Structure formats: structure tokens, C-alpha cells
Amino acid sequence: MERVFQFTIVRHGETEANKMNICQGQMDVPLSEHGRKQAILLAETLATEKFCSLYTSDLSRCTETASLIASRHENLNVVADPRLRERSHGSLEGQPFSVVREAMRCAPPKSFAAPGGEKLDQLRRRVLDFFDAMCRDYCKMFMDNQPTIPFERDATILLRFQKVQPLSWDPEEIRGHMIVVSHGGPIDCLLQHFRDRYGCQLSAGTLTPNTGISSFLVCVKSRPRPTCVSVNALVTHDVSHLTPEVSGGALLVHDVIHLTPEVPGNDTNDYLSS
């Protein structure tokens, strides 16, 4: 049996480290006042969605963003998962990105790891492990005879923003809406996986700004084991919910520094200088 659900992933609001071009990694940095305003606007935009589960990184900048989203929903199950953390950069955390950039010159991007930090493949493995587990959770909830959630009410994102490509399913076949709050690095890895593994068409690459919204339709099958079959993009990196007063910082993608040059459009030095 196959089922389709909507999957939305958003990046946390801005922090002071984002603004100052400091490598955060897994430092537990809270939202700035600017970032909290961004997160409030994000939560207001998502208030009419019908989420069945909310997953978040357990770092403060994400849990704060997730709490604001959850506060607009009654009885929304919130799960903090360390697999959604930003990539660890060990001893380089807290350093300006100019220092990190210089350190990365010593090794190819795929093999680089700061002392005490993670390699890119380690980040990818834990992020994809989370996604597989989330698909299993979905199958446990929705592979029985529960009634379909009306898609016209559940997917206001689809109605509000221009689609990247036409729907591949009848809206009546779509059940449930899962949302994740994470960081630039994990989101980048997951979107690259959607593009490379499932041929998902992305409108603007894989990097997302603070409180950027990306939403997808995910098809899973339950037998012989829960498995993702396909992913179609509805919207990527949308920040139209931000007002001009709080949008400036959202356009900077300071804490994504693991990009591999062989991926078109993902040049490390370009994004470190943003």
C-alpha cells in the first residue's frame, strides 16, 4: 500500500551569530530578537496548517522556533531529535567564517572535519536516518483506515505559493502533514537527497534562509518495510511571510559551510562570503 503526505521543513530564526558571520555548528545559541520576530511571523503563516507531528532539532534556536509554531496548534505532538542538529564543527565553533574557510583549505570538502567535528557524510547519514524514521512514524499513524485529512484545508502552502511542478496525485489521496524545524546544513543535505535520489525539482538550489519554508509531497509504501518512493516539491525557501523590517538577516546563509564544489551552484567560497 502507498500513501502520500505533505512534508514541510523550515529553518530556525536568525541568531546573533548568524548576523555576525560566526560559525555556530552545535553551539546552543538562542534566537536573537530579530530572529524571534521572524519566527513569530513564520508561526502565524503556518497557523492554519493541520500538522500531525512536529519534529525539531534539540538546539535552542530550533526549539524556540518550534515552540512558537506549536503554540498556534492544539495538541500538536512536538519531538526534539538530536539527529536534526547542525553539523558539528568541533573546535572551530564560535570562530569567524574566515577562520573556518582557511581551515577547510587543508582537505577536500567531503573529507574535511574540524578537530572534534563531523565530516559531511556523518551529517548526511544521521539526517537521512531521521527522515527514514519519520517515514516509519508516518506509516504507523496513517497506514490504517483513518479518514483522509482534506487536502484543501491541510495544505494552504500549496494554495498560497506557486508550485514547482503539477501534483502527481489526486488531492483526496493525500493524508497528513509532518513538519520539521532544523538548521541550514541538515536542510541542505535533505534537499540534495531529494534532488539526487528522487529527481525532485528545486526552484532555487538547496540553501535556505532563516525561517525559509520548503514543502513537499512524499509518497511512501509500507511493505515489505516503510520506504519513501518519491518526493515532489511544492515550494522551496519561501520567506514571503517576512516583512521588510525582518527579512534582511533571513537572506544570509552563514552557517552552511559544508557544500561540495562538484554540486552545480554550491560553491563553498561563494556562500562563505555572503
Secondary structure by P-SEA (a helix, b strand, c coil): cbbbbbbbbbbbccccccccccccccccccccaaaaaaaaaaaaaaccccccbbbbcccaaaaaaaaaaaaaccbbbbbbbcccccccccccccccaaaaaaaacccccccccccccccaaaaaaaaaaaaaaaaaaaaacccccccccccccccccccccccccccccccccccbbbbbbbcaaaaaaaaaaaaaaccccccccccccccbbbbbbbbbbccccccccccccccccccccccccccccccccccccccccccccccaaaaaac
